[in-house]
Amino acid sequence: MNTRYFTAKTLATTALLAMLGGCQSTENVDTTSGEYVTAGLSSSDFHGAANNALEDITNSPLLVHPQAESGGRYIMAVSNIVNDTAQRIDTDQLTKKIRVGLLQTGKFLTTTAIGLNGPEDQMTAQVRELSGSKLVNQKTVKKNGSVIAPDFSLSGKIIQRTNRLDRSSQLVDYYFQLTLTELESGLAYWEGEYPVSKKVSNDSVTW
């Protein structure tokens, strides 16, 4: 037998089997369907908490701009969302969904120029450094004093509590706690808490 031919054929067969195996083990799933439940927080949990918060915020009479009928919109900045769970969480999973939803309602705008840890988008400040540049048409340079300060700040906390139920199962509770603070007065105009509870085996890990 031709050894070179045999080796090439074997490699091709192995690659084909690997490809077929990969196809069989990979599939898209709808994580919002509720069919897939994990011990840790999933995208479905963030989706549900964000949707509940959006509904409560948009239905709050305190959060209707007094000039809404003439186009008035409140400006919201994202402050700090504390992760008090055993998991490594990107809290943007929650705040981004809320921000997108609020923008889509047309009742709020969000600022990326002002944030607790600095601007989310530094370009707002950097374009003002073009003042005096010979390269740039100075009539198009954004002026200082034109950035809009936020009216509200979104802050919150994600908490995890785990309790053993019996020898085989445990209850994992998560709490999404959110607050909208009116920055003129420092008063909380809206607060919401959205619990998620999961009964899982004691072998399950949440981190």
FIRORO-141379 format. One record per residue (C-alpha): residue number from 0; residue in three letters; x, y, z. Coordinates in Angstrom, 2 decimals. Example, Ala and Ser with C-alpha at 12.3 -4.5 7.8 and 13.67 -1.06 7.14 Angstrom:
<atoms>
<atom pos="0" code="ALA" c1="12.30" c2="-4.50" c3="7.80"/>
<atom pos="1" code="SER" c1="13.67" c2="-1.06" c3="7.14"/>
</atoms>
This chain:
<atoms>
<atom pos="0" code="MET" c1="0.00" c2="0.00" c3="0.00"/>
<atom pos="1" code="ASN" c1="1.18" c2="3.50" c3="-0.76"/>
<atom pos="2" code="THR" c1="2.06" c2="4.88" c3="2.68"/>
<atom pos="3" code="ARG" c1="1.76" c2="8.52" c3="1.61"/>
<atom pos="4" code="TYR" c1="-1.69" c2="7.88" c3="0.08"/>
<atom pos="5" code="PHE" c1="-2.80" c2="6.01" c3="3.18"/>
<atom pos="6" code="THR" c1="-1.70" c2="8.83" c3="5.51"/>
<atom pos="7" code="ALA" c1="-3.41" c2="11.52" c3="3.46"/>
<atom pos="8" code="LYS" c1="-6.60" c2="9.48" c3="3.29"/>
<atom pos="9" code="THR" c1="-6.52" c2="8.86" c3="7.01"/>
<atom pos="10" code="LEU" c1="-6.07" c2="12.54" c3="7.78"/>
<atom pos="11" code="ALA" c1="-8.90" c2="13.51" c3="5.44"/>
<atom pos="12" code="THR" c1="-11.20" c2="10.96" c3="7.04"/>
<atom pos="13" code="THR" c1="-10.27" c2="12.15" c3="10.52"/>
<atom pos="14" code="ALA" c1="-10.92" c2="15.78" c3="9.57"/>
<atom pos="15" code="LEU" c1="-14.29" c2="14.85" c3="8.06"/>
<atom pos="16" code="LEU" c1="-15.30" c2="12.95" c3="11.19"/>
<atom pos="17" code="ALA" c1="-14.22" c2="15.89" c3="13.32"/>
<atom pos="18" code="MET" c1="-16.29" c2="18.25" c3="11.22"/>
<atom pos="19" code="LEU" c1="-19.31" c2="15.97" c3="11.43"/>
<atom pos="20" code="GLY" c1="-18.82" c2="15.61" c3="15.16"/>
<atom pos="21" code="GLY" c1="-18.63" c2="19.36" c3="15.52"/>
<atom pos="22" code="CYS" c1="-21.84" c2="19.82" c3="13.55"/>
<atom pos="23" code="GLN" c1="-23.62" c2="17.33" c3="15.74"/>
<atom pos="24" code="SER" c1="-22.56" c2="18.98" c3="19.01"/>
<atom pos="25" code="THR" c1="-23.17" c2="22.61" c3="18.07"/>
<atom pos="26" code="GLU" c1="-26.55" c2="24.22" c3="17.73"/>
<atom pos="27" code="ASN" c1="-28.21" c2="27.55" c3="18.29"/>
<atom pos="28" code="VAL" c1="-30.62" c2="27.70" c3="21.22"/>
<atom pos="29" code="ASP" c1="-33.23" c2="30.20" c3="22.35"/>
<atom pos="30" code="THR" c1="-32.01" c2="31.15" c3="25.82"/>
<atom pos="31" code="THR" c1="-35.16" c2="33.20" c3="26.49"/>
<atom pos="32" code="SER" c1="-37.48" c2="30.20" c3="26.03"/>
<atom pos="33" code="GLY" c1="-37.09" c2="28.98" c3="29.61"/>
<atom pos="34" code="GLU" c1="-36.17" c2="25.53" c3="28.35"/>
<atom pos="35" code="TYR" c1="-32.56" c2="25.83" c3="29.50"/>
<atom pos="36" code="VAL" c1="-32.07" c2="26.44" c3="33.24"/>
<atom pos="37" code="THR" c1="-28.64" c2="26.88" c3="34.80"/>
<atom pos="38" code="ALA" c1="-27.57" c2="27.19" c3="38.42"/>
<atom pos="39" code="GLY" c1="-25.81" c2="30.44" c3="37.66"/>
<atom pos="40" code="LEU" c1="-27.30" c2="33.53" c3="36.12"/>
<atom pos="41" code="SER" c1="-28.02" c2="33.13" c3="32.43"/>
<atom pos="42" code="SER" c1="-28.85" c2="35.53" c3="29.64"/>
<atom pos="43" code="SER" c1="-32.50" c2="34.57" c3="30.16"/>
<atom pos="44" code="ASP" c1="-32.32" c2="35.84" c3="33.76"/>
<atom pos="45" code="PHE" c1="-30.80" c2="39.16" c3="32.68"/>
<atom pos="46" code="HIS" c1="-33.37" c2="39.44" c3="29.91"/>
<atom pos="47" code="GLY" c1="-36.25" c2="38.90" c3="32.34"/>
<atom pos="48" code="ALA" c1="-34.95" c2="41.33" c3="34.96"/>
<atom pos="49" code="ALA" c1="-34.28" c2="44.02" c3="32.37"/>
<atom pos="50" code="ASN" c1="-37.72" c2="43.64" c3="30.82"/>
<atom pos="51" code="ASN" c1="-39.44" c2="43.85" c3="34.21"/>
<atom pos="52" code="ALA" c1="-37.43" c2="46.94" c3="35.13"/>
<atom pos="53" code="LEU" c1="-38.23" c2="48.57" c3="31.80"/>
<atom pos="54" code="GLU" c1="-41.94" c2="48.00" c3="32.25"/>
<atom pos="55" code="ASP" c1="-41.90" c2="49.45" c3="35.77"/>
<atom pos="56" code="ILE" c1="-39.80" c2="52.48" c3="34.80"/>
<atom pos="57" code="THR" c1="-41.90" c2="53.39" c3="31.78"/>
<atom pos="58" code="ASN" c1="-45.11" c2="53.01" c3="33.79"/>
<atom pos="59" code="SER" c1="-43.93" c2="55.18" c3="36.70"/>
<atom pos="60" code="PRO" c1="-45.78" c2="58.53" c3="36.76"/>
<atom pos="61" code="LEU" c1="-42.77" c2="60.14" c3="38.48"/>
<atom pos="62" code="LEU" c1="-40.61" c2="59.45" c3="35.43"/>
<atom pos="63" code="VAL" c1="-42.70" c2="61.31" c3="32.86"/>
<atom pos="64" code="HIS" c1="-40.94" c2="64.46" c3="31.72"/>
<atom pos="65" code="PRO" c1="-43.12" c2="67.55" c3="32.38"/>
<atom pos="66" code="GLN" c1="-42.56" c2="68.65" c3="28.77"/>
<atom pos="67" code="ALA" c1="-42.87" c2="65.19" c3="27.23"/>
<atom pos="68" code="GLU" c1="-45.59" c2="66.27" c3="24.81"/>
<atom pos="69" code="SER" c1="-43.26" c2="68.88" c3="23.31"/>
<atom pos="70" code="GLY" c1="-40.29" c2="66.51" c3="23.08"/>
<atom pos="71" code="GLY" c1="-38.86" c2="66.79" c3="26.60"/>
<atom pos="72" code="ARG" c1="-36.82" c2="63.74" c3="27.60"/>
<atom pos="73" code="TYR" c1="-35.00" c2="62.84" c3="30.80"/>
<atom pos="74" code="ILE" c1="-31.30" c2="62.07" c3="30.48"/>
<atom pos="75" code="MET" c1="-30.00" c2="59.00" c3="32.31"/>
<atom pos="76" code="ALA" c1="-26.43" c2="58.10" c3="33.23"/>
<atom pos="77" code="VAL" c1="-25.35" c2="54.64" c3="34.34"/>
<atom pos="78" code="SER" c1="-23.66" c2="54.63" c3="37.73"/>
<atom pos="79" code="ASN" c1="-22.47" c2="51.49" c3="39.49"/>
<atom pos="80" code="ILE" c1="-24.03" c2="48.03" c3="39.49"/>
<atom pos="81" code="VAL" c1="-22.41" c2="45.99" c3="42.27"/>
<atom pos="82" code="ASN" c1="-21.92" c2="42.28" c3="41.66"/>
<atom pos="83" code="ASP" c1="-22.43" c2="40.55" c3="45.02"/>
<atom pos="84" code="THR" c1="-22.58" c2="37.01" c3="43.63"/>
<atom pos="85" code="ALA" c1="-20.12" c2="34.15" c3="43.34"/>
<atom pos="86" code="GLN" c1="-20.08" c2="34.60" c3="39.59"/>
<atom pos="87" code="ARG" c1="-17.97" c2="36.72" c3="37.36"/>
<atom pos="88" code="ILE" c1="-20.61" c2="38.95" c3="35.81"/>
<atom pos="89" code="ASP" c1="-20.43" c2="41.71" c3="33.27"/>
<atom pos="90" code="THR" c1="-23.18" c2="43.95" c3="34.62"/>
<atom pos="91" code="ASP" c1="-23.47" c2="45.59" c3="31.21"/>
<atom pos="92" code="GLN" c1="-25.61" c2="42.55" c3="30.37"/>
<atom pos="93" code="LEU" c1="-28.28" c2="44.16" c3="32.54"/>
<atom pos="94" code="THR" c1="-27.72" c2="47.89" c3="32.04"/>
<atom pos="95" code="LYS" c1="-27.33" c2="47.64" c3="28.27"/>
<atom pos="96" code="LYS" c1="-30.69" c2="45.95" c3="27.89"/>
<atom pos="97" code="ILE" c1="-32.33" c2="48.62" c3="30.06"/>
<atom pos="98" code="ARG" c1="-30.64" c2="51.43" c3="28.15"/>
<atom pos="99" code="VAL" c1="-31.65" c2="50.02" c3="24.79"/>
<atom pos="100" code="GLY" c1="-35.20" c2="49.54" c3="25.98"/>
<atom pos="101" code="LEU" c1="-35.50" c2="53.05" c3="27.41"/>
<atom pos="102" code="LEU" c1="-34.18" c2="54.60" c3="24.20"/>
<atom pos="103" code="GLN" c1="-36.67" c2="52.58" c3="22.18"/>
<atom pos="104" code="THR" c1="-39.55" c2="53.93" c3="24.26"/>
<atom pos="105" code="GLY" c1="-38.57" c2="57.47" c3="23.26"/>
<atom pos="106" code="LYS" c1="-39.10" c2="58.62" c3="26.86"/>
<atom pos="107" code="PHE" c1="-35.44" c2="58.66" c3="27.90"/>
<atom pos="108" code="LEU" c1="-32.04" c2="59.48" c3="26.48"/>
<atom pos="109" code="THR" c1="-28.79" c2="58.15" c3="27.91"/>
<atom pos="110" code="THR" c1="-25.45" c2="59.90" c3="28.08"/>
<atom pos="111" code="THR" c1="-22.15" c2="58.26" c3="27.18"/>
<atom pos="112" code="ALA" c1="-20.18" c2="61.41" c3="27.98"/>
<atom pos="113" code="ILE" c1="-20.63" c2="61.23" c3="31.75"/>
<atom pos="114" code="GLY" c1="-20.20" c2="58.20" c3="33.97"/>
<atom pos="115" code="LEU" c1="-19.14" c2="57.23" c3="37.47"/>
<atom pos="116" code="ASN" c1="-15.74" c2="56.00" c3="36.26"/>
<atom pos="117" code="GLY" c1="-15.39" c2="58.46" c3="33.44"/>
<atom pos="118" code="PRO" c1="-17.10" c2="58.73" c3="30.08"/>
<atom pos="119" code="GLU" c1="-18.14" c2="55.57" c3="28.29"/>
<atom pos="120" code="ASP" c1="-17.25" c2="57.28" c3="25.03"/>
<atom pos="121" code="GLN" c1="-14.27" c2="59.64" c3="25.37"/>
<atom pos="122" code="MET" c1="-14.81" c2="61.09" c3="21.94"/>
<atom pos="123" code="THR" c1="-17.20" c2="63.74" c3="23.27"/>
<atom pos="124" code="ALA" c1="-14.29" c2="65.32" c3="25.16"/>
<atom pos="125" code="GLN" c1="-11.61" c2="64.58" c3="22.60"/>
<atom pos="126" code="VAL" c1="-13.36" c2="66.29" c3="19.69"/>
<atom pos="127" code="ARG" c1="-13.25" c2="69.53" c3="21.68"/>
<atom pos="128" code="GLU" c1="-9.47" c2="69.32" c3="21.67"/>
<atom pos="129" code="LEU" c1="-9.67" c2="70.05" c3="17.96"/>
<atom pos="130" code="SER" c1="-10.28" c2="73.70" c3="18.80"/>
<atom pos="131" code="GLY" c1="-7.48" c2="75.65" c3="17.12"/>
<atom pos="132" code="SER" c1="-6.49" c2="72.79" c3="14.79"/>
<atom pos="133" code="LYS" c1="-5.53" c2="74.00" c3="11.31"/>
<atom pos="134" code="LEU" c1="-6.63" c2="70.66" c3="9.94"/>
<atom pos="135" code="VAL" c1="-10.26" c2="70.97" c3="11.00"/>
<atom pos="136" code="ASN" c1="-12.91" c2="73.43" c3="9.91"/>
<atom pos="137" code="GLN" c1="-13.34" c2="75.33" c3="13.17"/>
<atom pos="138" code="LYS" c1="-17.01" c2="75.99" c3="12.44"/>
<atom pos="139" code="THR" c1="-17.62" c2="72.24" c3="12.84"/>
<atom pos="140" code="VAL" c1="-15.75" c2="71.83" c3="16.14"/>
<atom pos="141" code="LYS" c1="-18.09" c2="71.10" c3="19.03"/>
<atom pos="142" code="LYS" c1="-18.18" c2="73.86" c3="21.57"/>
<atom pos="143" code="ASN" c1="-17.64" c2="73.59" c3="25.30"/>
<atom pos="144" code="GLY" c1="-20.69" c2="74.11" c3="27.44"/>
<atom pos="145" code="SER" c1="-22.99" c2="72.15" c3="25.13"/>
<atom pos="146" code="VAL" c1="-22.88" c2="68.67" c3="26.71"/>
<atom pos="147" code="ILE" c1="-26.12" c2="67.83" c3="28.51"/>
<atom pos="148" code="ALA" c1="-25.83" c2="66.77" c3="32.16"/>
<atom pos="149" code="PRO" c1="-27.91" c2="63.75" c3="33.25"/>
<atom pos="150" code="ASP" c1="-31.14" c2="64.07" c3="35.23"/>
<atom pos="151" code="PHE" c1="-31.09" c2="60.53" c3="36.62"/>
<atom pos="152" code="SER" c1="-28.51" c2="57.94" c3="37.64"/>
<atom pos="153" code="LEU" c1="-29.11" c2="54.19" c3="37.40"/>
<atom pos="154" code="SER" c1="-27.40" c2="52.18" c3="40.13"/>
<atom pos="155" code="GLY" c1="-27.97" c2="48.80" c3="41.68"/>
<atom pos="156" code="LYS" c1="-26.77" c2="45.51" c3="43.03"/>
<atom pos="157" code="ILE" c1="-27.01" c2="41.84" c3="42.09"/>
<atom pos="158" code="ILE" c1="-27.12" c2="39.61" c3="45.17"/>
<atom pos="159" code="GLN" c1="-26.80" c2="35.84" c3="45.54"/>
<atom pos="160" code="ARG" c1="-27.94" c2="33.77" c3="48.50"/>
<atom pos="161" code="THR" c1="-27.54" c2="29.98" c3="48.58"/>
<atom pos="162" code="ASN" c1="-29.26" c2="27.66" c3="51.07"/>
<atom pos="163" code="ARG" c1="-29.14" c2="23.88" c3="51.29"/>
<atom pos="164" code="LEU" c1="-32.62" c2="22.33" c3="51.17"/>
<atom pos="165" code="ASP" c1="-31.77" c2="18.69" c3="51.80"/>
<atom pos="166" code="ARG" c1="-29.03" c2="16.16" c3="51.13"/>
<atom pos="167" code="SER" c1="-29.45" c2="16.40" c3="47.38"/>
<atom pos="168" code="SER" c1="-30.61" c2="19.90" c3="46.54"/>
<atom pos="169" code="GLN" c1="-30.02" c2="23.57" c3="47.27"/>
<atom pos="170" code="LEU" c1="-31.91" c2="26.79" c3="46.63"/>
<atom pos="171" code="VAL" c1="-30.04" c2="29.61" c3="44.91"/>
<atom pos="172" code="ASP" c1="-31.72" c2="33.02" c3="45.12"/>
<atom pos="173" code="TYR" c1="-30.62" c2="36.00" c3="43.06"/>
<atom pos="174" code="TYR" c1="-31.90" c2="39.54" c3="43.52"/>
<atom pos="175" code="PHE" c1="-31.60" c2="42.25" c3="40.91"/>
<atom pos="176" code="GLN" c1="-31.95" c2="45.53" c3="42.85"/>
<atom pos="177" code="LEU" c1="-32.10" c2="48.75" c3="40.86"/>
<atom pos="178" code="THR" c1="-32.53" c2="52.43" c3="41.72"/>
<atom pos="179" code="LEU" c1="-33.07" c2="55.56" c3="39.65"/>
<atom pos="180" code="THR" c1="-31.84" c2="58.61" c3="41.56"/>
<atom pos="181" code="GLU" c1="-32.94" c2="62.12" c3="40.58"/>
<atom pos="182" code="LEU" c1="-29.62" c2="63.97" c3="40.60"/>
<atom pos="183" code="GLU" c1="-30.97" c2="67.44" c3="41.45"/>
<atom pos="184" code="SER" c1="-32.43" c2="66.33" c3="44.77"/>
<atom pos="185" code="GLY" c1="-30.62" c2="63.04" c3="45.38"/>
<atom pos="186" code="LEU" c1="-33.96" c2="61.32" c3="45.87"/>
<atom pos="187" code="ALA" c1="-34.76" c2="57.88" c3="44.55"/>
<atom pos="188" code="TYR" c1="-37.65" c2="58.31" c3="42.12"/>
<atom pos="189" code="TRP" c1="-37.86" c2="54.63" c3="41.35"/>
<atom pos="190" code="GLU" c1="-36.63" c2="51.38" c3="42.85"/>
<atom pos="191" code="GLY" c1="-37.19" c2="47.81" c3="41.77"/>
<atom pos="192" code="GLU" c1="-36.24" c2="44.36" c3="42.98"/>
<atom pos="193" code="TYR" c1="-36.49" c2="41.29" c3="40.77"/>
<atom pos="194" code="PRO" c1="-35.77" c2="37.92" c3="42.42"/>
<atom pos="195" code="VAL" c1="-34.79" c2="34.78" c3="40.55"/>
<atom pos="196" code="SER" c1="-34.85" c2="31.47" c3="42.45"/>
<atom pos="197" code="LYS" c1="-33.40" c2="28.17" c3="41.28"/>
<atom pos="198" code="LYS" c1="-33.59" c2="24.74" c3="42.89"/>
<atom pos="199" code="VAL" c1="-30.51" c2="22.82" c3="41.82"/>
<atom pos="200" code="SER" c1="-28.59" c2="19.75" c3="42.93"/>
<atom pos="201" code="ASN" c1="-25.88" c2="20.10" c3="45.52"/>
<atom pos="202" code="ASP" c1="-23.40" c2="19.11" c3="42.85"/>
<atom pos="203" code="SER" c1="-24.19" c2="22.24" c3="40.87"/>
<atom pos="204" code="VAL" c1="-21.79" c2="25.15" c3="40.95"/>
<atom pos="205" code="THR" c1="-22.75" c2="28.77" c3="40.37"/>
<atom pos="206" code="TRP" c1="-19.40" c2="30.26" c3="39.57"/>
</atoms>
